[in-house]
Every structure is written in structure tokens, then in C-alpha cells.
Amino acid sequence: MFEPAYRCLLSAGRFAERVEQAQTALKDCTLCAWECHTDRNRKFGLCHTGRDAVVSSAFSHMGEEDPLRGWHGSGTIFFSMCNLHCQFCQNHEISQRGDGQTVSTEHLAAIMLQLQALGCHNINLVSPSHVIPQIIMALQIAAEAGLKLPLVYNTGGYDSLDGLRLLDGLIDIYMPDMKYADPDLAQQYSKIPDYPARNRAAVREMHRQVGDLQINSEGLAVRGLLVRHLVLPENIAGTAEIVRFLVEEISPNTYINVMGQYRPDWHVRERQIAPLNRPVTRAEFETAERFARQAGLRLDKHRGGITN
């Protein structure tokens, strides 16, 4: 029978050590790829977040990938603020403005347990890179109180190796975005010049920890790597290069969700920044999906397609 990774750490009596490491990490923060070295017990880091996490919402999400949503939904916790600055962000009120409620570690643990009580198949941590210590501290409380669901790390993909190594043995499913292959385009549209290099290093570490995605007899993901890739107009995302990286440097069995639901929002919509000021065409999406299929990657069937 499947047991989440963090319960093994709890059984081994090693959780308290990891919590101590997480608390220490907050004093000189290198948890995400910005590595701002802020003492977040005393002031906000570049993430505009300090000692406590800010949660925008938490609920049973039926819109996630099939192996996550199942029939009762994925138990998503949306953290406010994001370490990317995507000019087309559809959730900018949360990711950039920081709308949400400041929560203690005890409150965060209670949210996890509430989602389990609702029958959710997993705990899905959305935009978690800057609140890794808070998650670890809350997870210990929740695990000791009976939490036993797989833990999903749902990230924009700008993660540091320091942060990910703190999570080794705690996370069951890593679900990173791979947004760009070109650093100049990453800088232009998300204000992160070193995104491709940092992103690829992070994905390597994630796969080292959990391997290829494993799906049980009920069709639910229990462990492994699931990559998200949003198709952008005029191939700005660099699909072919990202697919090649996954096949050659990660695994040809990588599970990928090629997403075609891009629509212009936030600054791109307000300022009419071309070519992102239009949706993806069917031809653009089908070309991107063909790259992944021909490479032999495993494609998610629920979330593919385009909205226009």
C-alpha cells in the first residue's frame, strides 16, 4: 500500500531535524532561485513574504490533470506571491499583488487536514517555492495528526537546489512549469533572465528525488515528475528545445501536460504587448503537441487543447 514520503520520515524520527533545517533556512534565504539572502524572520524577502505564509484560497480542485483530480479533486492550497513576474499572468491579483490571508503553521496544517477530510486525493501546493519552511513546519503538525495524502509541489519552475534539497523525502509529486527555453525571452516576458538554466537544474533535481510519474490501479498519481508546458504564440516558449531536454536529460518516459489555454492578461492585455496579445492558434498548439508526441513523452489527455 502506498505511503507518502513524509510519513516515512516521520516514522524514522527525522522530521524534527528537517524542521530545524527549514527554520534555519529562513534566516538567510536561498529557498528560491533569487537567493536574496534575507533574514525573513525580520523582514520580507524579494518574494514580499516574511516568516508566515499567505494563502489565497484552498479547495478541492476539479480542473487539474486527470491523475491528480481523480473523482474527488486535488486539494489545492494557493499561496500568494510568486517569484516570477510573468507579464501575462492570469492570477496577478494573487501572484503579484499578494491578495490572501496570513496563516500560522498551525492554521496551514489545519487546512491540509481539512482537504483530506473532504476526500481530496492529494495536497497540491501551488506557488510554494518561497514558503518551503512554512510548509515543512505545517506538514510535521499535519502528519502527526494523521495526514496521509501524497504531497504535490506545483511550481512555476524557478526553484533553487537549496530549497529542493530541503524537500527531499517529503514531496511525492513534483509538478514544475517549464516556461521558456530562451533566456532573453524569459527576461522579456517574465523578468527572469536565468530562468532556463535554473529551471533545468531544478527539474533534474526533482526527477532525481522522485523519478518518473507512477500511477496506481485507480488512475491516480502517487509519486514522480509531471511537467507542465504552456504553449505561447509564435513558439515563444520553445517547445521543441524543452521536449528535447526532457527526453535526453531527464527521461523519455516523462509525463507532460502541453497546455493550449493561454490567453492575454495583465500587462500584456493592458499594454497590447505583441505577439502575446492574442491567444494561441490551433496550429501552434498542435505543432507543440506533435513535438512532444513524436519524442515519445507521455501526454496528459485531460488538460490539452485550446480554448479558441
Protein Blocks (a to p, Z undefined) as FASTA:
>chain_A
ZZdfklmmmmnopmmmmmmmmmmmmmmcckbmnonopafklbccfkopafbccdfbdcdd
fkbcfklnmmnopaddddehifbdcfkbcklmmmmnopacdddfklmmmmmmmmmmnopa
bdcdehkllmmmmmmmmmmmmmmnopabdcddddehiacfklmmmmgokambdcdddfbf
bfklmmmmnopaklmmmmmmmmmmmmmmnopadddfkopafbdcdddddddehhlnommm
mmmmmmmmmofkbccdddfkbccehjlmmnopafklcccdfklmmmmmmmmmmnopacdf
klgccfZZ
